Amino acid sequence: MRLIHVIHENPAWLPPLAEALDRLGLPWMEWDLSAGVFDLSAPPPEGVFYNRMSASSHTRGHRYAAELTAGVLAWLSRHGRRVVNGPRALDLEVSKARQYAALEAAGVPVPRTVLVLGDADRVVAAGREHFGEGPVILKPNRGGKGLGVRLFPEPAALADHLRALPEDERPVDGLWLLQEHLRAKRPVITRAEFVGGRFLYAVEVDTSAGFELC
């Protein structure tokens, strides 16, 4: 039976998975990639590698954990190791812009979205140019858990927010997304889970209190 290597950066999320693996009698070990040293000239260990790196890792003081994981996944793939949630999954995890492109390529429509790199004035000008004086949603391109996602009723409110925003609350990759606000008939989202293209389950999540929905 091959050893399962669990790649992560947040021990708080590990216990439910650990309990499930132990209950099934599966051998496993953790790879905490909040830091690490890897000899890329040597082959990696044998086994199956399960990647659980999160887009919100930087909010827990692990600013470069995702970048380290990208390098490790490339190393694993180069040596033909079996990786669950490999480089493509991580690439999507850390970029909403790339997520939206993938959704549209699969035929799933997304709200009108504008990608912006620049200071507060540039972001506000882009909002006015593409959304007029109406409401707009501001998102960091790399966030996680709905962090930093806010709805503004008009551009002036957006401008005040951006100019007062502390540096540590700005997007970690420097990229903002401005997005059309679509008001749902019911204040819920439906979150669906798939493994290997197979539907497992769906849950409804209440959105009435804001955008942090995890």
C-alpha positions, -999 to +999 in steps of 0.1 A: +000+000+000+015+033-011+021+061+015-001+092+011+017+125+015-007+153+026+005+187+014-009+216+034+000+248+054-028+249+079-027+222+107-061+234+119-077+219+088-059+185+091-077+166+119-109+155+099-088+142+071-064+125+095-092+108+113-107+095+080-074+082+067-067+064+100-103+050+101-097+035+067-063+021+077-044+041+051-008+050+057-001+087+055+022+115+066+019+153+064+040+177+044+036+212+059+047+235+032+045+267+052+083+263+049+107+237+037+139+226+019+138+203-011+167+188-032+153+191-067+182+172-081+171+141-062+140+120-068+111+126-044+098+098-022+074+072-035+037+074-028+006+094-036+007+132-030-026+150-020-023+187-024-044+208+000-026+242-004-050+271+001-053+304-017-057+321+017-023+307+030-009+342+031-035+353+056-019+329+081+016+343+078+026+319+050+030+344+022+050+322-001+036+287+007+017+285-025+048+295-045+068+268-027+040+243-034+041+251-071+078+243-072+073+211-053+044+200-075+065+206-106+093+184-091+068+156-083+053+157-118+087+157-134+094+124-116+060+109-125+046+108-090+008+106-087-005+139-075-041+147-065-048+184-071-017+189-092-002+221-108-033+229-128-055+228-097-031+250-077-029+275-106-067+279-105-067+280-067-046+311-065-063+332-093-099+341-096-092+355-131-080+321-142-109+304-125-133+326-145-115+318-178-118+281-170-155+284-162-163+302-194-142+276-214-165+250-198-196+269-209-204+283-174-212+321-177-197+344-151-206+381-142-189+408-162-154+412-147-126+437-151-090+429-141-070+459-128-034+465-118-028+500-104-034+525-077-068+535-062-074+561-089-069+536-116-093+511-100-120+537-095-116+550-131-119+514-144-151+510-123-166+541-137-156+532-173-171+497-172-199+499-146-209+536-147-222+551-114-239+519-103-229+492-078-198+472-082-181+443-064-144+446-055-123+414-051-087+405-047-076+382-075-060+359-049-080+357-017-097+327-003-127+323+020-143+355+005-117+377+022-116+412+009-148+409-012-170+439-008-200+455-025-200+493-031-232+511-041-213+537-062-177+547-072-172+573-045-176+547-018-151+525-036-126+554-038-129+561-001-124+524+008-093+520-014-075+551-003-080+541+034-070+505+029-039+494+049-011+478+028-016+444+044-052+443+032-043+448-004-042+418-028-011+397-024-005+395-061-014+432-067-044+424-089-080+437-082-111+424-099-142+446-104-173+427-110-209+432-119-233+428-090-261+403-097-288+402-071-300+367-066-337+359-060-327+341-028-298+351-006-279+318-010-252+302-031-251+265-040-217+249-035-212+217-054-184+192-048-169+169-075-141+144-075-127+132-108-156+148-126-182+129-106-208+149-086-207+141-048-230+165-031-242+201-030-249+225+000-267+258+002-248+286+020-266+318+033-251+350+018-272+375+037-243+383+061-217+390+035-192+373+012-171+353+036-188+320+031-164+292+041 
